[in-house]
Amino acid sequence: MNRKIPQQITRRAFLSTTAKVAIGAAGLLAGSTGLFYYGAVTHRKVGSEARPKSVVKLGRVADLKLLQGVERINYEAEYVDAWYTKPVKDFVYVTIDEAGKLLIMSPACSHLGCSVVPAKEAQQGGNADMFFWCPCHGAGFDKQGGAVYAVTRGLDRFEPIISDGSVYFDIMKPIRETEKA
């Protein structure tokens, strides 16, 4: 009967061993979760699926550079704000300025947000610079969206994003025109 009598483990040794095992398990769990997340991020598809839903494709650069005058272009997008998503069907006015730069203008009047329309001769009231007219309160804007009559601020614009031979813009990032004194 040469058996060893089992030693009693002290409370301090038990707690120390238990803490080491718990820390090791937490580290293993955190490491495996990190690797899983890293793999998902590095293998994400690049393309139109990666583009934010608020970024809208207007058309090909070559086609838009040939514009004569002002063109109304309809679009569909999604307005995404934190947890709120809303489908949007709207339009923008697109033209080329004197310097040859593409201008993408919001149709929303800078006074109350009504949609502006191309002005007819009767609406211009002798003002040859007036190109857009707000039917709600008679505000006028020139061909580049600048304020001409009854408002102090021109139409908001969008920055053109050129990628892969196409022109895009972000509906969530209008560039606010400065007010005239």
C-alpha positions in Angstrom: 0.0 0.0 0.0 2.2 2.5 -1.3 -0.4 5.0 -2.4 0.0 8.7 -2.1 -2.5 10.6 -0.1 -4.0 13.4 -2.2 -2.8 16.8 -1.1 -5.4 19.3 -0.1 -5.4 22.4 -2.4 -5.4 25.7 -0.6 -8.0 28.3 -1.3 -5.4 30.7 -2.6 -4.0 28.2 -5.1 -7.6 27.3 -6.3 -8.5 30.9 -6.9 -5.2 31.6 -8.7 -5.6 28.6 -11.0 -9.2 29.5 -11.7 -8.3 33.1 -12.6 -5.5 32.0 -15.0 -7.9 29.6 -16.8 -10.6 32.3 -17.0 -8.1 34.9 -18.4 -6.8 32.3 -20.9 -10.3 31.5 -22.1 -11.2 35.2 -22.5 -8.1 35.8 -24.5 -8.8 32.8 -26.8 -12.4 33.9 -27.3 -11.3 37.5 -28.1 -8.6 36.4 -30.5 -10.9 34.1 -32.4 -13.6 36.8 -32.6 -11.0 39.3 -33.9 -9.8 36.9 -36.6 -13.4 36.2 -37.7 -14.1 40.0 -38.0 -10.7 40.6 -39.8 -11.5 37.9 -42.3 -15.0 39.4 -43.0 -13.5 42.9 -43.6 -10.7 41.8 -45.8 -12.8 39.6 -48.0 -15.6 42.2 -48.6 -16.5 42.6 -52.3 -15.5 45.9 -53.9 -17.9 47.4 -56.5 -21.3 48.9 -56.6 -22.3 47.0 -53.5 -19.6 48.8 -51.5 -20.8 52.2 -52.7 -23.0 54.0 -50.2 -26.7 54.0 -51.2 -26.8 57.8 -51.1 -24.3 58.0 -53.9 -26.1 58.2 -57.3 -24.7 57.5 -60.7 -25.6 60.3 -63.2 -24.0 58.9 -66.3 -20.8 58.5 -68.3 -18.3 61.4 -68.2 -18.1 61.5 -72.0 -21.8 61.8 -72.4 -22.2 64.5 -69.7 -19.3 66.6 -71.1 -21.3 66.9 -74.4 -24.3 68.6 -72.7 -25.7 71.7 -74.4 -27.7 73.9 -72.0 -29.3 72.5 -68.8 -30.5 68.9 -68.5 -32.9 67.5 -65.9 -31.7 64.0 -64.8 -33.9 61.8 -62.6 -32.4 59.5 -60.0 -33.4 56.9 -57.4 -31.4 56.5 -54.2 -31.7 55.7 -50.5 -31.6 58.4 -47.8 -29.7 56.7 -45.0 -29.4 58.5 -41.6 -28.3 56.3 -38.7 -31.1 53.7 -38.3 -33.5 55.5 -40.7 -33.6 54.5 -44.4 -35.9 56.1 -46.9 -36.1 55.5 -50.7 -35.8 58.8 -52.7 -37.0 59.6 -56.2 -35.9 63.0 -57.3 -34.0 64.9 -60.0 -31.1 67.3 -60.4 -30.2 69.9 -63.0 -26.9 69.3 -64.7 -25.0 71.8 -66.9 -21.4 72.8 -67.9 -20.2 76.2 -66.6 -18.0 78.7 -68.6 -14.8 77.0 -67.4 -16.0 73.6 -68.7 -16.7 72.2 -65.2 -19.7 70.0 -64.6 -22.3 71.6 -62.3 -24.9 69.4 -60.5 -27.6 71.6 -59.0 -30.3 70.7 -56.5 -33.8 71.7 -57.7 -34.8 72.8 -54.2 -35.3 76.6 -53.9 -33.0 78.1 -51.3 -35.9 80.1 -49.8 -38.5 77.4 -48.8 -37.3 74.2 -50.6 -39.9 74.3 -53.4 -38.8 72.7 -56.7 -37.7 75.2 -59.3 -38.5 74.9 -63.0 -37.0 76.5 -66.1 -38.4 80.0 -66.5 -40.6 81.0 -69.4 -40.4 84.5 -70.9 -43.5 85.7 -69.0 -42.0 84.6 -65.7 -38.6 86.3 -66.4 -40.2 89.8 -66.2 -37.6 91.3 -68.4 -34.7 89.8 -66.5 -32.6 88.0 -69.1 -30.4 86.3 -66.5 -33.3 84.4 -65.0 -33.2 80.8 -66.1 -34.9 79.0 -63.2 -38.1 80.1 -61.5 -39.7 79.1 -58.2 -43.5 78.8 -58.8 -44.3 79.2 -55.1 -42.9 82.7 -54.5 -41.3 83.9 -57.8 -37.6 83.6 -56.9 -35.3 83.6 -59.8 -31.9 81.8 -60.5 -29.5 82.0 -63.3 -28.2 79.1 -65.5 -25.5 78.2 -63.0 -28.0 78.3 -60.0 -26.9 81.8 -58.7 -29.5 84.0 -57.0 -31.0 86.6 -59.4 -34.4 87.7 -57.9 -36.1 87.6 -54.5 -33.6 85.3 -52.8 -30.1 86.0 -51.4 -28.7 82.5 -51.8 -28.3 80.4 -55.0 -29.3 76.8 -55.5 -27.3 74.2 -53.6 -24.8 72.1 -55.6 -23.4 68.7 -55.4 -19.7 67.8 -55.9 -19.3 65.5 -58.9 -17.4 62.3 -58.1 -15.7 60.8 -61.1 -14.9 57.1 -61.0 -14.4 54.4 -63.7 -15.5 56.8 -66.5 -18.8 57.6 -64.7 -20.1 60.6 -62.8 -21.6 60.1 -59.3 -22.8 62.5 -56.6 -23.9 62.1 -52.9 -27.4 63.2 -52.1 -26.4 63.5 -48.5 -23.7 66.1 -49.1 -25.1 69.2 -50.8 -22.8 72.2 -51.0 -24.7 75.2 -49.7 -24.2 78.4 -51.7 -23.2 81.5 -49.8 -25.6 84.4 -49.4 -25.3 87.6 -51.3 -25.4 90.8 -49.3 
